[in-house]
Amino acid sequence: MSNEKGLQDAHVKIGTKQTMKAVETGQAAEVYVAEDCDQRLITKIVSLCSKHQVHINYVPTMKGLGEACGIEVGAAMVAVLKS
């Protein structure tokens, strides 16, 4: 991920529930999804982002996405909020 440092500085919602809520309420500017998370979650967020016209970025691992957000556990998905 080219802007990993940026995720630590940006206003983000980390985790599946918070990410989906941010997309549904129109707060998400873009979403990052870990390719190794549950396929059902990927299908849900792809559908939701398509419906709300939110761009999705894919990253290889949940561990890497968590680290990019400055947390010590993996993250399935993250929403970067509109400023």
N, C-alpha and C positions, 0 to 999 in steps of 0.2 A: 504494500500500500504506500503510495507516494507521499501522502500527507498524514502519516500517523501522528506526528506531533500536533497537527491541527485538530485531531479528534480530542486530544486532552484539553485544548484551549477553547474549543467550540462548546456551545450549549447543546448537550446531547441528552437523550433518554436511552438508557441502557436496559436491555432485556426485551423479551418477546412481548409481554403485556404492555409495557410502557411504549414500545416502538409502535405496536399496532394502534394504540390509543392516539399517539401523536399523528399518525397517518390519517386515521379516521376523523380527527378534529381539525385537520388542515394545518397543523403546526409543523409538520416535517418538510424540510427542504430536500433532503435526500436520505437514503437508508443504506446501511452497510449490513450485509448478510454473510455469515460464515458458511462456507460450502459444506462443512462437515457436521452441521446441525441436522436435526430431524427433518427428513424430506417433507413431512406433512407441514411443518412450520414454514419451510421455504415456499411450498405451494400456496399457503395462506397469505403470506406477506407479498408474494409476487402478484397474486390476484388483487389484493388490497391496493398495492402501489399502482397497479395498472388502472384501477378504477379511479384513483385520486390523482393520477398523473404525477407520481413521485418517482424520481430516478433511483435505481438500485445499483449499488456497487457490490461486487462479490469479493470476498477475501478467503484465502485457503482454509484457515482454522479458527475455531472459537477461541483458542488460547491466544492467538495473534491479535484477534479483534479486542479481546479483553485487555491485553497489554497496550494496544494502541489507545485505549480509553483510560489507561492509568489504573486499572484494577488488577487484582492478583488472581482472579478467576476468569474462566472463559465466558464469552458472551455470544449468544446465538445471533443477535441482531442489535443494531444501534440506529436510532434516528437522530440526524443532525437537524436541529430546529431552525426555523426561519428567524432571521434577526430583525 
